[in-house]
Amino acid sequence: MILDILFPNRCLGCNRIIDSQFMVCNLCLQHIHFTHDHYPGENFIKEKCKLRFPVENAFALMQFSKENLSQKIIHELKYKRREKIGRILADWTTERLDFEDKKPDLLVSVPLHPKKLNKRGYNQLHLFTETLSRFYDIPFDHELLKRNHYAQAQALKDKQHRLETGNLFSMTRPISGHHILLIDDVFTTGNTLASIAWEILKSGSNTVSVLVMAVDE
């Protein structure tokens, strides 16, 4: 309680003091560019995925661009030790995403390299994924994939280096006959998800769909 008084929770948009359970005030919430993607169905991120790998369905919660509020939210989640933002983003997702009759069998988030995981202290996708798992009653597996190389953040790479994703991920065990929903924070070039998707598709008769917190348009 004393910490709440000395360091009150403030809206990421306008800096107004708000309840500790939230990250933006109601006014700033209206300024977030939600995509309103329909799942299943055709949409912008699905078209981007189809250029890189076979995809069943895709959904992005927000539109991402420099200096907008979605960028700040995800930056706080990844680099400012605000892991609980993942739960809030998951709640926003459940308000907007209906799988209808295309419910996946398994939720799989993009893994961090152990060195980066130790440095950051958490995978920013885990709480998000686990919250979705409980809401939709879909199992998750944080151990299915491993990242083989320690690489700098995508945001810090130039375009050429972003293309160098060969052998970046591998499966820890074979899996087949599943509809797998791949979960990531921001879809930019699609190289990370493409690398993972092809590994999953090579392992058996699987179907891959994609869910991201934001898509860079």
C-alpha positions in Angstrom: 0.0 0.0 0.0 2.8 2.4 0.8 4.4 1.7 -2.5 1.1 2.5 -4.2 1.2 5.9 -2.6 4.9 6.6 -3.3 4.8 5.1 -6.8 1.3 5.3 -8.0 0.3 3.4 -11.2 0.0 5.8 -14.1 -1.6 5.6 -17.5 0.9 4.8 -20.2 -0.9 7.2 -22.5 -1.5 10.4 -20.5 0.3 9.7 -17.2 -2.9 10.0 -15.1 -3.0 8.0 -11.9 -5.1 4.9 -12.4 -6.0 1.7 -10.6 -3.0 -0.7 -10.3 -5.0 -3.4 -12.3 -4.9 -1.3 -15.5 -2.3 0.2 -17.8 -4.2 2.9 -19.6 -7.2 5.0 -18.6 -10.6 4.7 -20.3 -9.9 7.8 -22.4 -6.5 6.5 -23.8 -8.0 3.1 -24.4 -10.1 4.7 -27.1 -6.9 5.7 -28.9 -5.5 2.2 -29.2 -5.7 1.0 -32.8 -7.4 -2.4 -32.4 -7.5 -4.4 -35.7 -11.0 -5.9 -35.4 -9.7 -8.9 -37.3 -12.2 -11.7 -37.9 -11.0 -15.2 -37.0 -11.5 -17.3 -39.0 -11.5 -15.2 -42.1 -9.3 -13.2 -44.4 -7.4 -10.2 -42.9 -4.2 -8.2 -43.2 -2.0 -10.4 -41.0 -3.2 -13.6 -42.6 -2.3 -12.3 -46.0 1.2 -11.4 -44.7 1.6 -14.9 -43.2 0.6 -16.5 -46.4 3.5 -14.9 -48.2 5.9 -16.8 -45.9 4.3 -20.1 -44.9 1.0 -22.1 -45.0 -1.3 -20.7 -42.4 -4.9 -21.7 -41.4 -6.0 -18.6 -39.6 -4.4 -15.5 -38.1 -5.3 -12.7 -35.6 -3.6 -9.5 -34.5 -5.0 -7.6 -31.5 -3.5 -4.2 -32.3 -1.9 -2.2 -35.1 1.7 -1.4 -34.3 3.7 1.7 -35.5 6.4 3.8 -34.0 5.4 6.4 -31.4 1.9 5.0 -31.0 0.4 3.6 -27.7 0.6 0.0 -28.8 4.4 0.3 -29.2 4.7 1.8 -25.7 2.6 -1.0 -24.2 4.6 -3.7 -25.7 7.9 -2.0 -24.8 6.8 -1.8 -21.2 5.9 -5.5 -21.3 9.2 -6.6 -22.7 11.8 -4.3 -21.3 10.3 -2.7 -18.1 9.6 -5.8 -16.1 5.8 -5.3 -16.3 4.9 -8.9 -17.0 1.3 -8.4 -15.8 0.6 -6.4 -19.0 0.5 -9.8 -20.7 -2.6 -10.6 -18.7 -4.3 -7.4 -19.6 -3.5 -7.9 -23.3 -4.9 -11.4 -23.1 -8.1 -10.0 -21.5 -8.4 -7.5 -24.4 -7.9 -10.4 -26.8 -10.7 -12.6 -25.3 -13.1 -9.7 -25.7 -12.4 -9.6 -29.4 -11.4 -13.1 -30.5 -13.9 -15.9 -31.2 -12.4 -19.1 -32.6 -15.9 -20.3 -33.6 -15.4 -23.8 -34.9 -11.7 -23.3 -35.7 -10.4 -23.7 -32.2 -6.8 -24.8 -32.1 -5.5 -27.8 -30.2 -2.4 -26.3 -28.6 -1.0 -22.8 -27.8 2.7 -22.4 -28.4 4.6 -19.1 -27.8 7.9 -18.0 -29.3 10.6 -19.0 -26.9 13.5 -16.9 -25.7 17.1 -18.1 -25.7 18.0 -19.2 -22.1 20.5 -16.4 -21.8 17.9 -13.8 -22.7 15.4 -15.4 -20.5 17.8 -15.2 -17.5 18.6 -11.6 -18.3 15.0 -10.5 -18.6 13.6 -12.8 -15.9 10.5 -13.9 -17.8 9.2 -14.6 -21.2 6.8 -11.7 -22.1 4.5 -14.2 -23.9 4.0 -16.7 -21.1 1.4 -15.0 -18.9 -0.4 -13.8 -22.1 -0.5 -17.4 -23.3 -1.5 -18.9 -20.0 -4.4 -16.5 -19.6 -5.7 -17.3 -23.0 -5.3 -21.0 -22.2 -7.5 -20.8 -19.1 -10.2 -18.7 -20.9 -10.5 -20.8 -24.0 -9.7 -24.1 -22.3 -6.8 -24.9 -24.7 -3.6 -26.4 -23.4 -0.3 -24.7 -23.9 3.3 -26.0 -24.2 6.2 -23.7 -23.3 8.7 -26.5 -23.9 7.8 -27.6 -27.4 10.2 -25.2 -29.1 13.7 -24.1 -28.3 15.7 -21.2 -29.7 19.1 -22.4 -30.9 21.0 -19.2 -31.1 21.3 -16.1 -28.9 20.4 -13.2 -31.1 19.8 -9.5 -30.5 16.2 -8.2 -30.6 14.5 -8.0 -34.0 13.9 -4.3 -33.4 17.7 -3.7 -33.2 18.5 -5.5 -36.5 18.7 -4.0 -39.9 16.6 -5.5 -42.6 19.3 -7.8 -44.0 20.0 -9.3 -40.6 16.3 -9.9 -40.0 16.4 -12.3 -42.9 19.0 -14.5 -41.3 16.8 -16.8 -39.3 17.8 -20.2 -40.7 18.0 -23.0 -38.0 17.0 -20.5 -35.4 14.4 -22.8 -33.8 13.9 -26.5 -33.3 11.3 -28.9 -31.9 12.1 -30.6 -28.6 9.8 -33.5 -29.5 7.9 -34.7 -32.5 4.3 -33.7 -32.7 1.7 -34.5 -35.4 -2.0 -34.1 -36.1 -2.3 -30.9 -34.2 -3.7 -27.5 -35.0 -1.1 -25.3 -33.3 -1.6 -21.6 -32.6 1.7 -19.8 -32.6 1.8 -16.7 -30.3 4.2 -13.8 -30.6 4.3 -10.1 -29.6 4.8 -8.1 -32.8 4.6 -9.3 -36.4 7.1 -7.3 -38.5 8.8 -9.2 -41.3 7.3 -12.6 -40.3 10.7 -14.3 -40.4 10.5 -15.6 -36.8 7.1 -17.1 -37.2 8.0 -18.5 -40.6 11.0 -20.2 -39.2 8.9 -21.8 -36.4 6.0 -22.7 -38.7 8.2 -24.6 -41.1 9.7 -26.6 -38.3 6.3 -27.5 -37.0 5.0 -28.4 -40.4 8.0 -30.6 -41.2 7.4 -32.6 -38.0 4.0 -34.1 -39.1 0.6 -33.5 -40.4 0.1 -30.3 -38.4 -1.9 -27.1 -39.1 -0.5 -23.7 -38.0 -2.4 -20.6 -37.1 -1.0 -17.3 -35.7 -1.9 -14.9 -32.9 0.1 -11.7 -32.2 -0.3 -8.8 -29.9 0.3 -6.4 -32.7 1.1 -6.3 -36.4 3.4 -3.7 -38.0 1.6 -2.1 -40.9 
